[in-house]
Amino acid sequence: MQDKNAPKSLRDFQLAFGRHLRDPEHVALPDVIPARRAQVYETLLFNNLSSFVDACFPVAKSLFTSDQWQAINREFFRSWRCSTPIFSQIPFEFVQFIHARAEQLELAPWLSELLHYEWVELEVDLSEATVTDTEKKELCANPSLKLLAYQWPVHRISTDYADPQAEPCFLAVWRDKKLSVNFCELNATTHALLSLLQQREQSFDALMCVMAEQLGRDDVEQLAAFARPLLADLKQQHILTGCVE
């Protein structure tokens, strides 16, 4: 980060050198910097940034040739202004970059959602939230749980399925008690149910009443009979905790 109290000449040099490092093919190198040293530094910076992007998005990377993927990374390095210096946040900056520039770069309309889905795995893995055993009766969502809703089936996209059809997609990503990140597909009702538990802890009976109201149903007991084994399964997978009764 530049020191705003630094002499103007130093600030001007930093800006000029930074512009060259981001775009060495089109921006001249300041005269006081040896070209060979600048090239080594530029390569190190670009490769360092690319390594964070490559590690977070293996599926997306596999859908492009090496040259295509490097070109996207190069445009990110050249033109995107990251809002944080934290290395672990670089992948999210890349997600935002693609979301903003996908149409301009003529990229697939589903790529932005695929990248977000892959990034969530990193976010959950780095989360400080943990799930623990509890004797409380209230049902509670795993604090690391991320509920996702997409327009494309991002969890199925691969080199064998690189031309997906748009369809609503609901997913859950969470970290279990063994600190492993897990994924599963949900239907819209289960997604809504878990969303309620993310908002606040609730007893099973209270949750059924709220769900019945949202679904426009008056057969709470029948809904409870359907939901009980579902919630028990979600509890076994550490997606939620509490008493399922």
C-alpha positions in Angstrom: 0.0 0.0 0.0 1.4 3.4 -0.9 2.3 5.9 1.8 0.2 9.0 1.2 2.8 11.0 3.1 5.6 9.9 0.9 7.2 12.5 -1.5 5.3 13.0 -4.7 8.2 11.7 -6.8 8.2 8.4 -4.8 4.4 8.0 -5.2 4.7 8.7 -8.9 7.4 6.1 -9.3 5.4 3.5 -7.4 2.4 4.1 -9.6 4.4 4.0 -12.8 6.2 0.8 -11.7 2.9 -0.8 -10.6 1.3 0.0 -13.9 4.2 -1.6 -15.8 4.1 -4.7 -13.6 0.4 -5.2 -14.3 0.8 -4.6 -18.0 4.4 -4.9 -19.1 3.5 -5.3 -22.8 1.8 -1.9 -23.0 3.2 0.2 -20.2 6.8 1.4 -20.3 9.2 0.5 -17.5 10.6 3.5 -15.5 14.1 4.2 -16.6 15.7 3.6 -13.2 14.7 -0.1 -13.1 16.8 -2.7 -15.0 14.5 -4.5 -17.4 15.7 -8.0 -16.4 15.1 -7.4 -12.7 11.7 -6.0 -13.5 10.8 -9.0 -15.6 11.7 -11.4 -12.8 9.7 -9.4 -10.3 6.7 -9.2 -12.7 6.8 -13.0 -13.3 7.0 -13.7 -9.6 4.0 -11.5 -8.9 1.8 -12.9 -11.7 2.7 -16.5 -10.9 2.0 -15.9 -7.2 -1.4 -14.5 -7.9 -2.2 -17.3 -10.5 -1.3 -20.0 -7.9 -4.1 -18.8 -5.6 -6.6 -18.7 -8.5 -5.5 -22.1 -9.9 -5.7 -23.8 -6.5 -9.2 -22.5 -5.8 -10.9 -23.2 -9.1 -9.7 -26.6 -10.5 -13.0 -27.4 -12.2 -13.2 -24.0 -14.0 -9.5 -24.2 -15.0 -10.0 -27.7 -16.5 -12.6 -26.2 -18.9 -10.1 -24.0 -20.6 -6.8 -24.5 -22.5 -3.7 -23.4 -20.7 -3.4 -20.3 -22.9 -7.1 -19.4 -22.4 -6.9 -19.7 -18.6 -3.6 -17.7 -18.5 -5.2 -15.0 -20.6 -8.1 -14.7 -18.1 -5.6 -14.6 -15.2 -3.6 -12.0 -17.0 -6.6 -9.7 -17.6 -7.5 -10.1 -13.9 -3.9 -9.2 -12.9 -3.8 -6.3 -15.3 -7.2 -4.6 -14.8 -8.9 -5.6 -11.6 -8.3 -3.5 -8.5 -8.5 -5.8 -5.5 -10.0 -4.3 -2.3 -7.9 -6.3 0.1 -4.2 -7.3 0.4 -5.1 -10.6 2.1 -3.9 -13.6 0.0 -6.8 -15.9 1.0 -9.2 -13.3 -0.4 -7.7 -13.3 -3.9 -10.0 -16.1 -5.1 -13.1 -14.1 -4.1 -11.7 -11.1 -5.9 -11.4 -13.3 -9.0 -15.1 -14.3 -8.5 -16.1 -10.7 -8.5 -13.9 -10.0 -11.5 -15.6 -12.7 -13.6 -19.0 -11.6 -12.4 -18.3 -8.1 -13.6 -16.5 -8.9 -16.8 -17.9 -12.2 -18.1 -20.0 -10.7 -20.8 -17.2 -8.4 -21.9 -14.7 -11.3 -22.0 -17.3 -13.5 -23.9 -17.3 -16.2 -21.2 -20.0 -18.7 -20.6 -23.0 -17.3 -18.6 -22.7 -20.1 -16.0 -19.0 -19.5 -15.2 -19.6 -16.8 -12.6 -21.8 -19.2 -10.6 -19.4 -22.1 -11.0 -16.5 -20.0 -9.6 -18.6 -18.8 -6.7 -19.5 -22.4 -5.9 -15.8 -23.5 -6.0 -14.8 -20.4 -3.9 -17.4 -21.3 -1.2 -15.4 -24.5 -0.5 -12.4 -22.4 0.5 -14.6 -20.0 2.5 -16.1 -22.8 4.5 -12.7 -24.5 5.0 -11.2 -21.3 6.4 -14.2 -20.5 8.6 -13.6 -20.3 12.3 -17.2 -21.5 13.0 -17.4 -25.0 14.4 -20.2 -27.5 15.1 -20.3 -29.2 18.5 -22.6 -31.7 20.2 -25.4 -30.0 22.1 -28.1 -31.2 24.4 -30.3 -28.2 23.6 -33.8 -29.0 22.3 -33.8 -26.2 19.7 -32.7 -27.1 16.2 -29.8 -25.0 15.0 -28.0 -24.9 11.7 -24.3 -25.7 11.6 -22.6 -22.3 11.9 -20.3 -23.1 8.9 -23.2 -23.9 6.7 -23.5 -22.0 3.4 -26.8 -22.3 1.5 -26.5 -21.6 -2.2 -29.1 -21.0 -4.9 -28.0 -20.8 -8.5 -29.5 -20.6 -12.0 -27.2 -23.3 -13.3 -26.4 -26.9 -12.1 -22.8 -25.9 -11.1 -22.2 -29.0 -9.1 -22.5 -31.1 -12.3 -20.3 -29.0 -14.6 -17.1 -30.8 -15.7 -15.1 -31.5 -18.8 -17.8 -34.2 -19.6 -20.6 -31.7 -19.0 -19.4 -28.4 -20.2 -22.6 -27.2 -21.9 -25.2 -27.3 -19.1 -28.8 -26.2 -19.5 -30.1 -23.6 -17.1 -32.1 -25.0 -14.2 -32.7 -23.9 -10.5 -30.1 -25.4 -8.3 -30.0 -25.5 -4.4 -26.9 -26.6 -2.6 -25.4 -26.8 0.9 -21.8 -26.6 1.8 -20.6 -27.2 5.3 -17.8 -28.4 7.5 -18.4 -31.4 9.7 -17.0 -32.4 13.1 -14.0 -34.0 11.4 -13.3 -30.6 9.8 -14.0 -32.0 6.3 -15.9 -29.8 3.8 -19.0 -31.5 2.5 -21.5 -30.7 -0.3 -25.0 -31.9 -1.1 -27.9 -30.9 -3.4 -31.2 -29.8 -1.8 -34.7 -29.3 -3.0 -36.3 -25.8 -2.6 -38.3 -26.9 0.6 -35.2 -28.2 2.4 -33.3 -25.1 1.4 -36.0 -22.9 2.9 -36.2 -25.0 6.1 -32.4 -24.7 6.7 -32.6 -20.9 5.9 -35.1 -20.6 8.8 -32.7 -22.4 11.1 -29.9 -20.1 10.0 -32.0 -17.1 11.0 -32.7 -18.4 14.5 -32.8 -21.6 16.6 -36.2 -23.1 16.8 -37.9 -26.2 18.4 -39.1 -28.8 16.0 -42.7 -28.0 16.6 -42.2 -24.3 16.1 -40.3 -25.0 12.9 -43.1 -27.1 11.5 -45.6 -24.4 12.2 -43.5 -21.8 10.4 -42.9 -24.1 7.4 -46.6 -25.0 7.2 -47.5 -21.3 7.1 -44.9 -20.6 4.4 -46.1 -23.6 2.3 -49.7 -22.7 2.8 -50.6 -26.0 4.5 -52.8 -26.7 7.5 -51.7 -30.3 8.0 -48.9 -29.6 10.4 -48.8 -33.2 11.7 -48.5 -34.7 8.2 -45.7 -32.2 7.4 -43.9 -33.1 10.7 -44.1 -36.8 9.8 -42.4 -36.0 6.5 -39.8 -33.7 8.0 -38.7 -35.7 11.0 -36.6 -38.3 9.1 -35.3 -35.6 6.8 -34.1 -33.5 9.8 -32.7 -36.6 11.4 -30.6 -37.3 8.3 -29.4 -33.7 8.2 -28.4 -34.0 11.9 -26.5 -37.1 11.2 -24.6 -35.3 8.5 -23.8 -32.5 10.9 -25.7 -29.9 8.9 -27.8 -29.1 12.0 -27.9 -29.9 15.7 -30.7 -30.2 18.2 -33.6 -32.4 19.1 -35.7 -33.8 16.2 -38.9 -34.7 18.0 
